[in-house]
């Protein structure tokens, strides 16, 4: 192996190591944020009569933390930008900025949308981590495909939720449009969305494509049998 080939190999190894370190930082930060969100959900969404005062206090704390974390994230972004301009390692300011931004977004979502916003955040954090893993460890085309797929699945799940609340109909420009039958099985629709997201995450983690295809084909066959039986 000549000198140029060795240098290219060493440079590639350094890039891979840097990408892996970034992914590990995202996973660690995401795990901490997810733990905090689940802990908040325990006392914010599922409180008893004796815990009403705690629930009110958490509501006030969420509002304060939303603004405070946003201000700290802005300061961290300024620090991170200056560090990069000076050609220094910006790992610490970058981690702090992104983590505080995640905390602020989570608090604002909880503040504005109450328990629905909190639920969206603790479900969304793992999805963001998976997309980050795809971005750093795979080609960017795969990242784009993953983002589009995740958005389609989430949009479908939101449509199902809205239709379920409207007895199978959604309102558009003042008119009710029937999307599903009144006896639609929404549990299966949500389960299908969850399976699609799990398959997408498994693909990001390197699970064999043959296995994932087998899972999707098996699920489609199960759905075909189920809906065929409903026609009888």
C-alpha positions in Angstrom: 0.0 0.0 0.0 1.5 3.3 -1.1 1.7 6.5 1.0 -1.3 8.2 -0.6 -3.5 5.1 0.0 -2.5 5.0 3.7 -3.3 8.6 4.1 -6.7 8.2 2.5 -7.4 5.2 4.7 -6.3 7.1 7.8 -8.5 10.1 6.9 -11.5 7.9 6.3 -11.0 6.2 9.7 -10.8 9.6 11.4 -14.1 10.7 9.6 -15.8 7.5 10.7 -14.6 7.9 14.2 -15.8 11.5 14.3 -19.2 10.4 12.9 -19.5 7.7 15.5 -18.6 10.1 18.3 -21.3 12.5 17.1 -23.9 9.7 17.0 -22.9 8.6 20.6 -23.4 12.2 21.8 -26.8 12.3 20.2 -27.8 9.0 21.7 -26.6 10.0 25.2 -28.4 13.4 25.0 -31.5 11.8 23.6 -31.6 9.2 26.4 -31.3 11.9 29.1 -34.0 14.0 27.4 -36.3 11.0 26.9 -35.9 10.1 30.6 -36.8 13.6 31.7 -39.8 13.6 29.4 -41.1 10.3 30.7 -40.5 11.4 34.3 -42.4 14.6 33.6 -45.2 12.6 31.9 -45.5 10.5 35.0 -46.5 13.4 37.2 -47.8 15.9 34.6 -50.3 13.6 32.7 -51.0 10.8 35.3 -51.5 12.6 38.6 -53.8 11.8 41.5 -56.0 14.2 43.5 -53.3 14.4 46.1 -50.8 15.5 43.4 -52.8 18.4 42.0 -50.5 21.0 43.7 -47.5 19.2 42.2 -49.2 19.2 38.8 -49.8 23.0 39.0 -46.2 23.6 40.1 -44.9 21.5 37.2 -47.1 23.5 34.8 -45.5 26.7 36.0 -42.0 25.2 35.9 -42.5 24.1 32.3 -43.3 27.6 31.2 -40.3 29.1 33.0 -38.0 26.3 31.7 -39.2 26.8 28.1 -38.1 30.4 28.1 -34.9 29.9 30.1 -33.8 26.9 28.0 -34.4 28.9 24.8 -32.3 31.8 26.1 -29.5 29.4 27.2 -29.6 27.7 23.8 -29.2 31.0 22.0 -26.2 31.8 24.2 -24.8 28.4 23.5 -25.3 28.8 19.8 -23.3 32.1 20.0 -20.5 30.3 21.9 -20.6 27.4 19.5 -20.3 29.8 16.5 -17.4 31.7 18.0 -15.6 28.4 18.8 -16.0 27.2 15.2 -14.8 30.6 13.8 -11.6 30.2 15.9 -11.1 26.7 14.5 -11.4 25.1 17.9 -13.3 22.0 18.8 -16.9 22.8 19.4 -18.1 19.5 20.9 -19.1 20.8 24.3 -20.9 24.0 23.2 -22.6 22.0 20.4 -23.9 19.4 22.8 -25.2 21.9 25.3 -26.8 24.0 22.5 -28.7 21.1 21.0 -29.7 19.6 24.3 -31.0 22.9 25.6 -32.9 23.5 22.3 -34.5 20.0 22.7 -35.5 20.9 26.3 -36.9 24.3 25.2 -38.9 22.7 22.3 -40.3 20.0 24.6 -41.4 22.5 27.2 -43.0 24.8 24.6 -44.8 21.8 23.1 -46.1 20.8 26.6 -47.0 24.4 27.4 -48.9 25.1 24.2 -50.5 21.6 23.6 -50.6 20.2 27.1 -50.4 16.4 27.4 -50.7 15.9 23.6 -47.5 18.0 23.1 -45.7 16.1 25.8 -46.7 12.8 24.2 -45.5 14.0 20.8 -42.1 14.9 22.2 -41.4 11.7 24.1 -42.4 9.7 21.0 -40.6 12.0 18.6 -37.2 12.0 20.4 -36.4 8.4 19.6 -37.4 9.0 15.9 -35.0 12.0 15.7 -32.2 9.9 17.2 -32.7 7.2 14.6 -32.7 9.8 11.8 -29.5 11.3 13.1 -27.9 7.8 13.1 -28.9 7.4 9.5 -27.6 10.9 8.6 -24.1 10.2 10.1 -23.6 6.5 9.4 -25.2 6.1 6.0 -25.5 7.9 2.6 -27.5 11.1 2.7 -29.9 9.7 0.1 -31.0 7.1 2.7 -31.5 10.0 5.2 -33.8 11.8 2.8 -35.7 8.6 2.1 -36.0 8.0 5.9 -37.3 11.5 6.6 -39.9 11.3 3.8 -41.0 7.8 5.0 -41.2 9.0 8.7 -43.2 12.0 7.7 -45.6 9.9 5.6 -46.1 7.5 8.4 -46.7 10.3 11.0 -49.0 12.1 8.6 -51.0 8.9 8.2 -51.2 8.4 11.9 -52.4 12.0 12.5 -55.0 11.6 9.8 -56.2 8.4 11.5 -56.4 10.2 14.8 -58.4 13.0 13.4 -60.7 10.7 11.5 -61.2 8.6 14.7 -62.3 11.7 16.6 -64.8 12.6 13.8 -66.3 9.1 13.5 -64.4 8.3 10.3 -64.7 11.8 8.8 -62.3 14.8 8.6 -63.4 18.4 8.1 -61.8 20.3 5.2 -62.9 23.8 4.2 -66.1 23.5 6.2 -67.0 20.2 4.6 -66.9 16.8 6.2 -65.1 14.2 4.1 -65.5 10.5 5.0 -62.1 8.8 5.1 -62.9 5.6 6.9 -66.0 3.5 7.6 -67.7 4.0 10.9 -66.6 0.5 12.0 -63.0 1.0 11.0 -60.4 -0.7 13.2 -58.1 2.2 14.2 -55.9 0.0 16.4 -54.7 -1.9 13.3 -54.0 1.4 11.5 -51.9 2.6 14.4 -50.2 -0.8 14.7 -49.3 -0.6 11.0 -47.8 2.8 11.4 -45.8 1.5 14.4 -44.5 -1.5 12.5 -43.5 0.8 9.6 -41.4 2.9 12.0 -39.9 -0.1 13.7 -38.9 -1.5 10.3 -37.3 1.8 9.3 -35.4 1.9 12.6 -34.3 -1.7 12.2 -33.0 -0.8 8.7 -31.0 2.0 10.1 -29.4 -0.4 12.7 -28.3 -2.8 9.9 -30.9 -5.6 10.2 -30.8 -7.7 7.0 -33.1 -6.4 4.3 -34.5 -9.9 3.7 -35.8 -10.1 7.2 -37.4 -6.7 7.0 -39.1 -7.5 3.7 -40.4 -10.8 5.2 -41.9 -8.8 8.1 -43.6 -6.4 5.8 -44.9 -9.1 3.5 -46.1 -11.1 6.4 -48.0 -8.1 7.9 -49.5 -7.3 4.5 -50.7 -10.9 4.2 -52.2 -10.8 7.7 -54.0 -7.5 6.7 -55.2 -9.1 3.5 -56.7 -12.0 5.3 -58.3 -9.8 7.9 -60.0 -7.4 5.5 -61.1 -10.3 3.2 -62.8 -11.9 6.2 -64.6 -8.5 6.9 -66.0 -8.6 3.3 -67.7 -12.0 4.0 
